[in-house]
Amino acid sequence: MKLFVPLLLLCSCYAKSFAQYSDSTNYHILLTSTGSINRTNEDRAYLLNNAFNFGLKKKSFVLNSTSAWFYGKQNNNLTNNDFSTTLNFNLYKTFSHFNYWGLVNYNTSYSLKLKNQLLAGGGIAYSILDKENAYINISNGVLFDQSSLIVGDSYHTYRNSLRLQYHFIIKNLITIDGNHFLQNSFSRKGDYIIRSSATIGLKLRKWISLTTALNYNKLNITSSENLNLTYGLTLDKYF
C-alpha cells in the first residue's frame, strides 16, 4: 500500500495569513495528529501522521515553523518513515493583496525513495479573496532543489513553484483547507512534482476539531506517487 509522504509539508510552507490573526494576536500553535488503521484476517496496515506548527506575526511580517513525521507499515513491512521540516515567512510591503514569501525546507522520504532533499527560494503571492471566513491565494516563485535519491543518485535543479491555497469557514463550525502545487524543473525535462492536499475539519470546541485529510503526491524523478486518507484531531490556538 502506497502512502503519502511529508513533502506535503510544503503545502503549509507559505504562512497562513488568514483573518484568524488579529491586531493583538502574535502567536499561533497548530498540532495535528491523524492516522488510519486497516485490519483483516490476513492483512494489517496503519499510518501515523503527526505535525506541529508554530507561527509568529509582527505587523507586516509572518514567520512559520512546521515539522511532521509520517510512519506506516503493512504486514510488518515498512511503507513510510518520512520527516519534513520547514521555516518560511511572508512579507507584506506592497499593496494589501500582494505579499512576498520565502522558505527553507528539508525532506527525507522512504516511500518516495528520497534520501535527502533541501528546497530554498522565494517569490510573490496574490490574495484573490481575503476575508474572515474565506481566503483564496495564488503564488509563484523559484526554488533551488538539492536532492539525493535512495538509489544513490544526487542532483540539483531550479524549479518553478506554482501554488493554489484556500481556506473557508462555514458557520464557525466547518473548516475547509486546500493546498495544490505544481513544481517543474527549469532544466530537467520530465522532472516535476505534484502535491495536493485537502482537509475538512469539524469544530468540537473553538480550539479543537475532528479532521479528515486527503493527500496526493507525485515525484516523477523516482516514478513514485502516493495517496492517503487520514482522520484524527487538530488543536488550533491563537494567542
TILO-157231 format. One record per residue (C-alpha): residue number from 0; chain; x, y, z; residue in three letters. Coordinates in nm, 4 decimals, decimal comma. Example, Ala and Ser with C-alpha at 12.3 -4.5 7.8 and 13.67 -1.06 7.14 Angstrom:
2
  seq  mol         u         v         w  type
    0    A    1,2300   -0,4500    0,7800   ALA
    1    A    1,3670   -0,1060    0,7140   SER
REM end
This chain:
239
  seq  mol         u         v         w  type
    0    A    0,0000    0,0000    0,0000   MET
    1    A    0,1456    0,3304   -0,1078   LYS
    2    A    0,1004    0,6149    0,1359   LEU
    3    A    0,1534    0,9876    0,1220   PHE
    4    A    0,4855    1,1337    0,2483   VAL
    5    A    0,5942    1,4558    0,4097   PRO
    6    A    0,6576    1,6604    0,1007   LEU
    7    A    0,3054    1,7751    0,1677   LEU
    8    A    0,4547    1,9938    0,4406   LEU
    9    A    0,5415    2,2365    0,1705   LEU
   10    A    0,1681    2,2714    0,1437   CYS
   11    A    0,1905    2,4844    0,4559   SER
   12    A    0,5265    2,6396    0,3738   CYS
   13    A    0,3731    2,9748    0,2915   TYR
   14    A    0,2414    3,1190    0,6190   ALA
   15    A   -0,1343    3,1258    0,6502   LYS
   16    A   -0,2254    3,4926    0,6667   SER
   17    A   -0,5964    3,4392    0,7133   PHE
   18    A   -0,8035    3,6698    0,9256   ALA
   19    A   -0,7561    3,4495    1,2369   GLN
   20    A   -0,4621    3,6751    1,3133   TYR
   21    A   -0,5907    3,9983    1,4683   SER
   22    A   -0,4100    4,3180    1,5609   ASP
   23    A   -0,3474    4,1805    1,9091   SER
   24    A   -0,2598    3,8247    1,8050   THR
   25    A    0,1103    3,7471    1,7706   ASN
   26    A    0,1398    3,3702    1,8022   TYR
   27    A   -0,0243    3,0612    1,6556   HIS
   28    A    0,0172    2,6955    1,7539   ILE
   29    A   -0,1244    2,4124    1,5409   LEU
   30    A   -0,0914    2,0474    1,6411   LEU
   31    A   -0,2359    1,7747    1,4185   THR
   32    A   -0,2416    1,4014    1,4866   SER
   33    A   -0,4106    1,1808    1,2288   THR
   34    A   -0,3851    0,8254    1,1062   GLY
   35    A   -0,5547    0,5230    0,9593   SER
   36    A   -0,5736    0,1572    1,0566   ILE
   37    A   -0,6852   -0,1358    0,8416   ASN
   38    A   -0,7034   -0,4923    0,9735   ARG
   39    A   -0,8418   -0,8075    0,8135   THR
   40    A   -0,7810   -1,1776    0,8740   ASN
   41    A   -0,4716   -1,1681    0,6529   GLU
   42    A   -0,3603   -0,8054    0,6320   ASP
   43    A   -0,2723   -0,5290    0,8726   ARG
   44    A   -0,1830   -0,1739    0,7783   ALA
   45    A   -0,1534    0,1545    0,9600   TYR
   46    A   -0,0273    0,5089    0,9053   LEU
   47    A    0,0541    0,7724    1,1661   LEU
   48    A    0,0897    1,1400    1,0792   ASN
   49    A    0,1943    1,3944    1,3426   ASN
   50    A    0,2632    1,7597    1,2642   ALA
   51    A    0,3426    2,0702    1,4682   PHE
   52    A    0,3325    2,4323    1,3525   ASN
   53    A    0,4392    2,7470    1,5346   PHE
   54    A    0,3624    3,0887    1,3876   GLY
   55    A    0,4738    3,4405    1,4751   LEU
   56    A    0,3166    3,7614    1,3410   LYS
   57    A    0,4669    4,1083    1,3757   LYS
   58    A    0,2912    4,3860    1,1844   LYS
   59    A    0,3754    4,3187    0,8171   SER
   60    A    0,5797    4,0028    0,8832   PHE
   61    A    0,4636    3,6429    0,9413   VAL
   62    A    0,7029    3,3592    1,0298   LEU
   63    A    0,6115    2,9897    1,0462   ASN
   64    A    0,7983    2,6770    1,1506   SER
   65    A    0,6487    2,3356    1,0683   THR
   66    A    0,7689    1,9806    1,1325   SER
   67    A    0,5998    1,6492    1,0581   ALA
   68    A    0,6692    1,2776    1,0785   TRP
   69    A    0,4905    1,0062    0,8798   PHE
   70    A    0,5263    0,6430    0,9798   TYR
   71    A    0,3454    0,3425    0,8344   GLY
   72    A    0,3617   -0,0337    0,7963   LYS
   73    A    0,1738   -0,3014    0,6054   GLN
   74    A    0,2036   -0,6617    0,7213   ASN
   75    A    0,5177   -0,5653    0,9174   ASN
   76    A    0,6739   -0,4177    0,6039   ASN
   77    A    0,7770   -0,0536    0,6290   LEU
   78    A    0,5862    0,1760    0,3912   THR
   79    A    0,6582    0,5182    0,5420   ASN
   80    A    0,9311    0,6659    0,7574   ASN
   81    A    0,9311    1,0238    0,6388   ASP
   82    A    1,0280    1,3500    0,8036   PHE
   83    A    0,9956    1,7096    0,6917   SER
   84    A    1,0717    2,0460    0,8494   THR
   85    A    1,0078    2,3919    0,7060   THR
   86    A    1,0909    2,7502    0,8004   LEU
   87    A    0,9068    3,0146    0,5981   ASN
   88    A    0,7978    3,3773    0,6039   PHE
   89    A    0,5528    3,6168    0,4403   ASN
   90    A    0,6400    3,9845    0,3972   LEU
   91    A    0,3653    4,2388    0,3324   TYR
   92    A    0,5242    4,5520    0,1846   LYS
   93    A    0,3230    4,6223   -0,1304   THR
   94    A   -0,0479    4,6539   -0,1989   PHE
   95    A   -0,2768    4,4842    0,0515   SER
   96    A   -0,3466    4,1797   -0,1697   HIS
   97    A    0,0203    4,1107   -0,2537   PHE
   98    A    0,2966    3,9648   -0,0407   ASN
   99    A    0,6463    3,8209   -0,0771   TYR
  100    A    0,7302    3,4734    0,0519   TRP
  101    A    1,0467    3,2787    0,1247   GLY
  102    A    1,1252    2,9358    0,2642   LEU
  103    A    1,3805    2,6711    0,3536   VAL
  104    A    1,2546    2,3124    0,3592   ASN
  105    A    1,4208    1,9762    0,4327   TYR
  106    A    1,2661    1,6361    0,3487   ASN
  107    A    1,3592    1,2723    0,3745   THR
  108    A    1,1173    1,0094    0,2443   SER
  109    A    1,1363    0,6310    0,2475   TYR
  110    A    0,8204    0,5885    0,0403   SER
  111    A    0,9246    0,8362   -0,2296   LEU
  112    A    1,2761    0,6876   -0,2467   LYS
  113    A    1,4161    1,0244   -0,1448   LEU
  114    A    1,7217    1,0139    0,0805   LYS
  115    A    1,7550    1,3890    0,1315   ASN
  116    A    1,6040    1,6998   -0,0227   GLN
  117    A    1,6741    2,0655    0,0513   LEU
  118    A    1,4472    2,3287   -0,1029   LEU
  119    A    1,5053    2,7032   -0,0689   ALA
  120    A    1,3663    3,0014   -0,2527   GLY
  121    A    1,1044    3,2717   -0,2694   GLY
  122    A    0,8507    3,4540   -0,4815   GLY
  123    A    0,5325    3,6592   -0,4793   ILE
  124    A    0,1729    3,5773   -0,3850   ALA
  125    A   -0,1637    3,7397   -0,4526   TYR
  126    A   -0,4813    3,7034   -0,2450   SER
  127    A   -0,7819    3,6804   -0,4750   ILE
  128    A   -1,0087    3,6732   -0,1704   LEU
  129    A   -0,9072    3,7659    0,1841   ASP
  130    A   -1,1954    3,7789    0,4312   LYS
  131    A   -1,2528    3,6492    0,7805   GLU
  132    A   -1,4269    3,3326    0,6608   ASN
  133    A   -1,2929    3,2971    0,3070   ALA
  134    A   -0,9386    3,3065    0,1684   TYR
  135    A   -0,8037    3,2221   -0,1769   ILE
  136    A   -0,4378    3,2811   -0,2635   ASN
  137    A   -0,2234    3,2030   -0,5672   ILE
  138    A    0,1549    3,2255   -0,5644   SER
  139    A    0,4538    3,1641   -0,7880   ASN
  140    A    0,8282    3,1651   -0,7383   GLY
  141    A    1,1598    2,9862   -0,7827   VAL
  142    A    1,3028    2,7127   -0,5607   LEU
  143    A    1,6530    2,5655   -0,5563   PHE
  144    A    1,6338    2,1874   -0,5160   ASP
  145    A    1,9345    1,9870   -0,3894   GLN
  146    A    1,8362    1,6190   -0,3680   SER
  147    A    1,9834    1,2734   -0,3264   SER
  148    A    1,7838    0,9590   -0,4001   LEU
  149    A    1,7891    0,6299   -0,2104   ILE
  150    A    1,9249    0,4580   -0,5226   VAL
  151    A    2,2364    0,6759   -0,4887   GLY
  152    A    2,1846    0,9479   -0,7484   ASP
  153    A    2,2296    1,3127   -0,6468   SER
  154    A    2,1281    1,6203   -0,8417   TYR
  155    A    2,0331    1,9851   -0,8124   HIS
  156    A    1,7918    2,1949   -1,0143   THR
  157    A    1,5859    2,5125   -1,0065   TYR
  158    A    1,2084    2,4713   -1,0006   ARG
  159    A    0,9146    2,6946   -1,0772   ASN
  160    A    0,6730    2,6627   -0,7855   SER
  161    A    0,3059    2,7370   -0,8563   LEU
  162    A    0,0575    2,7037   -0,5715   ARG
  163    A   -0,3161    2,7475   -0,5116   LEU
  164    A   -0,4236    2,7785   -0,1474   GLN
  165    A   -0,7682    2,8279    0,0046   TYR
  166    A   -0,9378    2,8366    0,3430   HIS
  167    A   -1,3102    2,8562    0,4228   PHE
  168    A   -1,5089    2,8630    0,7459   ILE
  169    A   -1,8764    2,7683    0,7280   ILE
  170    A   -2,0969    2,8904    1,0146   LYS
  171    A   -1,7956    2,8795    1,2504   ASN
  172    A   -1,8353    2,5024    1,2543   LEU
  173    A   -1,6760    2,3539    0,9422   ILE
  174    A   -1,3342    2,4454    0,8012   THR
  175    A   -1,2092    2,3581    0,4537   ILE
  176    A   -0,8406    2,3955    0,3633   ASP
  177    A   -0,6562    2,3144    0,0448   GLY
  178    A   -0,3032    2,3417   -0,0953   ASN
  179    A   -0,2192    2,2375   -0,4507   HIS
  180    A    0,1309    2,2575   -0,6039   PHE
  181    A    0,2945    2,2100   -0,9405   LEU
  182    A    0,6758    2,2346   -0,9360   GLN
  183    A    0,8586    2,1877   -1,2664   ASN
  184    A    1,2336    2,1820   -1,3139   SER
  185    A    1,3620    2,4513   -1,5488   PHE
  186    A    1,6461    2,2349   -1,6837   SER
  187    A    1,5468    1,8685   -1,6340   ARG
  188    A    1,2811    1,7644   -1,8839   LYS
  189    A    1,0103    1,5493   -1,7281   GLY
  190    A    1,1223    1,6318   -1,3726   ASP
  191    A    0,8189    1,7634   -1,1874   TYR
  192    A    0,6463    1,7385   -0,8504   ILE
  193    A    0,2699    1,7417   -0,7985   ILE
  194    A    0,1343    1,7780   -0,4472   ARG
  195    A   -0,2247    1,8220   -0,3416   SER
  196    A   -0,3918    1,8233   -0,0016   SER
  197    A   -0,7461    1,8939    0,1129   ALA
  198    A   -0,8638    1,8986    0,4738   THR
  199    A   -1,2091    1,9211    0,6289   ILE
  200    A   -1,2436    1,9980    0,9987   GLY
  201    A   -1,5477    1,9826    1,2237   LEU
  202    A   -1,5067    2,2053    1,5299   LYS
  203    A   -1,5820    2,0451    1,8644   LEU
  204    A   -1,4536    2,3476    2,0538   ARG
  205    A   -1,3017    2,6763    1,9434   LYS
  206    A   -0,9528    2,5218    1,9539   TRP
  207    A   -1,0160    2,1519    1,8762   ILE
  208    A   -1,1522    1,9848    1,5616   SER
  209    A   -1,2143    1,6434    1,4147   LEU
  210    A   -1,0097    1,6375    1,0940   THR
  211    A   -1,0204    1,4369    0,7728   THR
  212    A   -0,7410    1,4880    0,5195   ALA
  213    A   -0,6918    1,3625    0,1636   LEU
  214    A   -0,3374    1,3923    0,0260   ASN
  215    A   -0,1785    1,3096   -0,3076   TYR
  216    A    0,1851    1,3361   -0,4076   ASN
  217    A    0,3793    1,2520   -0,7231   LYS
  218    A    0,7570    1,2689   -0,7616   LEU
  219    A    0,8221    1,1954   -1,1263   ASN
  220    A    1,2014    1,1581   -1,0938   ILE
  221    A    1,1520    0,8382   -0,8882   THR
  222    A    0,8302    0,7310   -1,0641   SER
  223    A    0,6517    0,7410   -0,7271   SER
  224    A    0,3036    0,8600   -0,6405   GLU
  225    A    0,1139    0,8333   -0,3145   ASN
  226    A   -0,2441    0,8759   -0,1981   LEU
  227    A   -0,3850    0,8517    0,1520   ASN
  228    A   -0,6912    0,9423    0,3554   LEU
  229    A   -0,6409    1,0060    0,7270   THR
  230    A   -0,8560    1,1195    1,0156   TYR
  231    A   -0,7874    1,2460    1,3650   GLY
  232    A   -0,7703    1,5604    1,5799   LEU
  233    A   -0,6366    1,9132    1,5287   THR
  234    A   -0,5556    2,1527    1,8136   LEU
  235    A   -0,5514    2,5136    1,6914   ASP
  236    A   -0,4709    2,8029    1,9257   LYS
  237    A   -0,4118    3,1765    1,8637   TYR
  238    A   -0,2779    3,3979    2,1430   PHE
REM end
